Amino acid sequence: MQHLTALGLLLACAASLGQSAVVLENGLPILWGHTAGQLTDLPIENGVLTPDPWHYLHRMSLYRLLIAATDPFLGCMGTNAKDSPIWGLPLQLGWMLTSGRLADPTGASTCGLQTGDTMCISTQSWWACQNYFVSALPFLSAAHQGFMGPGLQVQMQMPAGVEDVCNTYATCSTRFPDAMSKWDTFYQGLKAATESPLPDNEKKDSLLGLYWAAQMASTHASAVCSARQSHYSSTEVYFANSWLNSAEYVSAAFFQSNLEKSVMFMTPLPGRILQDTDSAPNIADLSDEENHTLSVFSWMQNINNLLGGTLVRMWGKAMCSVTTRERGREMLEQLLLNPSYATSSFLSIVTGMATDC
């Protein structure tokens, strides 16, 4: 019951202060201290690890175990203990929990609601389904590549009726081969980097490229979740799609999604599910930062749609070198975190950078 009390206090605190999204608890992702610190803390049946990814603490445990297993191979990322790019994913999951996005959006159950099982992740939630592809799949690949110990077999628990996702390395490789092969390539790259004579900055750039290729392949595979968007308001669906669109920019710039940087980008995300009546930047019960983020996401999505996808392609083309990717990361920080930064400046700079490449 202790983790339920902790979650309740977090949400009550956020509500009373009227602050942006809650993504940290004691400097770590939400309820991190209640997750599995070792594999044997998760269910094992007949020698097979059987986590339940539809339980929040189990899904968050996958990230904790994954970060611990890969950290020894990520020294090129920096000297901070939380410099791994994987930290962005558990922060994202925590935001989905505290903002109500892991709960059942159909109203047919109390899964994920304060009045029901707060640790339940609904199979009907689009956000939960999308996140499955960047939690279960990378964990299955890491286990297959030996990061969790030799010969570990993993089978994710799967509720009855859920047929559009996979639950073992073999089934995921068959159904979503691009995503799984790119995660395999990332983990193989981690092993190779330890023997590589390249300087750390080049190793870092290369590994971030492999990491984002895998994460985006998982994101694209999660298109199978799209029918679940029908459970949400048109405003929430538009935000969800613009949120996916923003990942195209972040990934192309090889953003180092460590704990510190990810918190900066996660905190201004909307702390609740959006309704049809919500219209940024004038949503009264959301902070200025949340309203700004929603406006920027909307602008990026609108411009890209108007240009027939050209903005995303131009941005991808512009991120052609270590130098331009560094500049790109700075531009994204300005665009998302500095309300006075002109969107027209962003557009003209991207056009110029793409031409230079």
C-alpha positions in Angstrom: 0.0 0.0 0.0 3.0 2.3 0.5 3.4 3.0 -3.2 -0.3 4.0 -3.4 0.2 6.5 -0.7 3.3 7.9 -2.3 1.5 8.4 -5.6 -1.5 10.0 -3.9 0.8 12.5 -2.2 2.5 13.3 -5.5 -0.7 14.0 -7.3 -2.2 16.0 -4.4 1.0 18.1 -4.2 0.9 18.8 -8.0 -2.8 19.8 -7.8 -2.4 22.1 -4.9 0.6 23.9 -6.5 -1.0 24.1 -9.9 2.4 23.0 -11.3 3.3 21.3 -14.6 3.6 17.5 -15.0 5.0 15.4 -12.2 7.9 13.4 -13.5 10.3 13.0 -10.5 10.0 11.7 -7.0 13.1 12.2 -4.8 15.1 13.0 -8.0 14.2 9.7 -9.8 11.3 8.5 -11.9 7.9 8.1 -10.2 8.0 5.2 -7.7 11.4 4.1 -8.8 12.3 3.0 -5.3 9.4 0.5 -5.3 10.7 -1.3 -8.5 12.7 -4.4 -8.9 16.4 -4.0 -8.2 17.3 -7.5 -9.5 15.7 -10.0 -11.9 14.7 -12.3 -9.1 12.3 -9.6 -7.7 10.1 -10.3 -10.8 8.0 -13.4 -11.3 9.8 -16.5 -12.7 8.0 -19.6 -13.9 9.9 -22.8 -14.8 13.1 -20.7 -15.2 11.4 -18.2 -17.5 11.2 -14.5 -16.4 7.5 -13.5 -16.6 7.1 -9.7 -15.9 3.6 -8.2 -16.1 4.0 -5.1 -18.3 0.4 -4.1 -17.6 1.4 -3.4 -14.0 3.2 0.0 -13.6 5.9 -1.2 -11.1 6.7 -4.2 -13.4 7.0 -2.0 -16.5 9.1 0.6 -14.7 11.2 -2.3 -13.3 12.1 -3.2 -16.9 13.7 0.2 -17.3 15.6 0.0 -14.0 17.0 -3.4 -14.9 17.8 -2.2 -18.4 19.7 0.9 -17.3 21.7 -1.1 -14.7 22.6 -3.7 -17.3 23.7 -1.2 -20.0 25.4 1.5 -17.8 28.8 -0.3 -17.8 28.9 0.0 -21.6 27.9 3.7 -21.7 31.0 5.5 -20.2 31.3 7.6 -23.3 28.0 9.4 -22.4 29.6 11.3 -19.6 30.8 11.0 -16.0 27.3 11.4 -14.4 25.7 8.2 -13.1 22.5 9.2 -14.9 23.9 10.1 -18.4 22.4 7.1 -20.1 19.9 8.1 -22.9 17.6 5.4 -21.6 16.6 7.6 -18.7 14.1 9.5 -20.9 11.9 6.4 -21.2 11.1 5.8 -17.5 10.5 9.5 -17.0 8.0 9.4 -19.9 6.2 6.4 -18.3 6.0 8.3 -15.0 4.5 11.3 -16.7 1.9 9.0 -18.3 1.0 7.6 -14.9 0.6 10.9 -13.1 -1.3 12.6 -16.0 -3.8 9.7 -16.1 -2.8 8.5 -19.5 -2.2 4.9 -18.4 -5.8 4.5 -17.1 -8.7 3.0 -18.9 -10.0 5.7 -21.3 -13.3 3.8 -22.0 -14.8 4.1 -18.6 -15.4 0.3 -18.6 -13.1 -0.4 -15.7 -11.3 1.4 -12.9 -7.9 0.3 -14.2 -5.4 3.0 -13.4 -7.9 5.3 -11.7 -7.5 6.7 -8.2 -10.7 4.9 -7.3 -9.4 1.6 -8.6 -6.0 -0.1 -9.0 -3.6 2.9 -9.5 -0.8 0.5 -10.6 -2.9 -1.0 -13.3 -1.9 -0.1 -16.9 -4.9 -0.4 -19.2 -4.7 -2.4 -22.4 -7.2 0.1 -23.8 -4.9 3.1 -23.3 -3.3 4.3 -26.6 -0.4 5.8 -24.5 0.2 2.5 -22.7 0.1 0.6 -25.9 2.5 3.0 -27.6 4.8 2.9 -24.6 4.8 -1.0 -24.7 7.0 -0.8 -27.8 9.7 1.2 -26.1 9.6 -0.8 -22.8 8.9 -4.5 -23.5 10.7 -4.7 -26.9 14.0 -3.1 -25.8 14.0 -5.3 -22.7 13.4 -8.5 -24.7 16.2 -7.6 -27.1 18.6 -6.8 -24.3 17.9 -10.2 -22.7 18.4 -12.0 -26.0 21.7 -10.1 -26.4 22.9 -11.4 -23.0 22.7 -8.2 -21.1 20.6 -9.8 -18.3 22.8 -12.8 -18.0 23.5 -15.9 -20.2 20.5 -17.8 -21.6 17.7 -15.8 -19.9 14.3 -16.5 -21.3 11.6 -13.8 -21.0 7.9 -14.0 -21.7 5.8 -10.9 -20.9 2.4 -11.6 -19.3 -0.4 -10.8 -21.7 -4.0 -10.3 -20.8 -6.7 -12.2 -22.7 -7.9 -10.3 -25.8 -4.6 -8.4 -26.4 -3.5 -9.6 -29.8 -1.8 -6.7 -31.5 1.4 -6.7 -29.4 4.1 -9.4 -28.9 5.4 -10.9 -25.7 8.6 -12.9 -26.5 11.8 -12.2 -28.4 10.8 -14.7 -31.1 7.3 -13.4 -31.6 8.4 -9.7 -31.6 11.1 -10.5 -34.1 8.5 -12.1 -36.4 5.9 -9.4 -36.1 8.1 -6.3 -35.8 11.4 -7.3 -37.4 12.6 -3.7 -38.0 12.2 -2.6 -34.4 13.8 -5.7 -33.0 16.7 -5.8 -35.4 17.5 -2.1 -34.6 17.4 -2.8 -30.8 19.7 -5.8 -31.4 22.1 -3.5 -33.4 22.1 -0.9 -30.6 23.1 -3.5 -28.0 25.7 -5.0 -30.3 27.0 -1.5 -30.8 27.3 -1.1 -27.0 29.5 -4.2 -26.8 31.6 -3.1 -29.7 32.1 0.4 -28.3 34.0 -1.0 -25.3 36.7 -2.3 -27.7 36.7 0.6 -30.0 39.7 3.0 -30.2 37.5 5.9 -31.3 37.4 9.0 -29.0 34.4 9.2 -26.6 32.7 12.0 -28.5 32.6 9.9 -31.7 31.5 6.8 -29.8 28.7 8.8 -28.1 27.4 10.2 -31.4 27.4 6.7 -33.0 25.7 5.1 -30.1 23.0 7.8 -29.8 22.4 7.3 -33.5 21.8 3.6 -33.0 19.7 4.2 -29.9 17.4 6.7 -31.7 17.1 4.4 -34.7 15.8 1.7 -32.4 13.5 3.9 -30.5 12.0 5.4 -33.7 11.6 1.9 -35.2 9.6 0.9 -32.0 7.6 4.1 -32.3 6.7 3.4 -35.9 5.8 -0.2 -35.0 3.4 1.1 -32.4 1.1 2.2 -35.3 -0.8 -1.0 -34.5 -2.1 0.9 -31.4 -3.8 3.6 -33.4 -7.4 2.2 -33.1 -7.2 3.0 -29.4 -7.1 6.7 -30.2 -10.9 6.6 -30.7 -11.3 6.6 -26.9 -9.9 10.1 -26.6 -11.0 13.7 -27.4 -9.9 15.1 -30.8 -7.7 17.6 -28.8 -5.9 14.7 -27.0 -5.5 12.8 -30.3 -4.0 15.8 -32.0 -1.6 16.3 -29.1 -0.7 12.6 -29.2 0.1 12.8 -32.9 2.0 16.0 -32.5 4.0 14.4 -29.7 4.9 11.5 -32.0 5.8 14.1 -34.7 8.1 15.9 -32.2 10.1 12.7 -31.7 11.2 12.9 -35.4 13.1 16.1 -34.6 14.5 14.9 -31.3 15.7 11.6 -32.8 17.4 13.2 -35.8 19.4 15.5 -33.6 20.6 12.5 -31.5 19.3 14.1 -28.3 21.1 12.7 -25.3 18.0 11.9 -23.2 19.7 11.6 -19.9 17.9 12.3 -16.6 18.7 16.0 -16.4 17.9 16.9 -20.1 14.8 14.7 -20.2 13.3 16.3 -17.1 13.6 19.7 -18.9 11.5 18.4 -21.8 9.1 16.3 -19.8 8.0 18.8 -17.1 6.2 21.1 -19.5 4.0 18.3 -20.9 0.3 18.5 -20.1 -0.4 17.1 -16.6 -3.8 15.8 -17.5 -5.7 14.3 -20.5 -6.9 17.0 -22.9 -10.6 17.6 -23.6 -12.4 18.9 -26.7 -12.9 22.3 -25.0 -9.1 22.8 -24.4 -7.4 25.3 -26.7 -3.8 26.2 -26.1 -2.3 28.6 -25.2 -5.5 29.5 -23.2 -6.1 26.4 -21.1 -6.8 28.0 -17.7 -5.9 25.0 -15.4 -2.6 24.3 -17.2 0.6 26.2 -16.5 2.1 28.7 -18.9 4.8 26.2 -19.7 2.3 23.5 -20.5 0.3 25.9 -22.7 3.5 26.9 -24.5 4.6 23.3 -25.2 1.2 22.4 -26.6 1.3 25.5 -28.8 4.8 24.6 -30.1 3.9 21.0 -30.8 0.8 22.1 -32.6 2.8 24.6 -34.7 5.4 22.0 -35.6 2.6 19.6 -36.6 0.7 22.2 -38.6 3.7 23.5 -40.5 4.8 20.0 -41.4 1.3 19.1 -42.6 1.0 22.2 -44.7 4.4 21.5 -46.2 3.4 17.9 -47.0 6.0 16.5 -44.5 8.8 18.7 -45.9 9.7 20.2 -42.5 10.5 16.8 -41.0 12.5 15.8 -44.1 14.4 19.1 -44.1 15.2 18.7 -40.4 16.5 15.2 -41.0 18.6 16.4 -43.9 20.0 19.2 -41.8 21.1 16.9 -39.0 24.0 15.6 -41.2 27.0 16.0 -38.9 28.0 16.1 -35.3 28.1 19.9 -35.5 24.7 20.4 -37.0 23.2 17.9 -34.6 24.6 19.9 -31.7 23.1 23.0 -33.1 19.9 21.2 -33.7 19.7 20.2 -30.0 20.2 23.8 -29.0 17.5 25.0 -31.3 15.0 22.5 -30.0 15.7 23.6 -26.4 15.1 27.2 -27.4 11.9 26.4 -29.3 10.4 24.3 -26.5 11.7 26.0 -23.4 12.0 29.7 -24.4 8.6 31.3 -25.1 10.2 34.4 -26.7 12.0 32.3 -29.3 10.4 33.0 -32.7 9.0 30.0 -34.6 9.9 31.9 -37.9 13.5 31.9 -36.8 13.4 28.1 -36.4 11.9 27.6 -39.9 14.4 29.9 -41.6 17.5 28.4 -39.8 16.3 24.8 -40.7 16.0 25.7 -44.3 19.5 27.2 -44.4 21.0 24.2 -42.5 19.5 21.7 -44.9 20.9 23.6 -47.9 24.4 23.6 -46.3 24.3 19.8 -46.0 
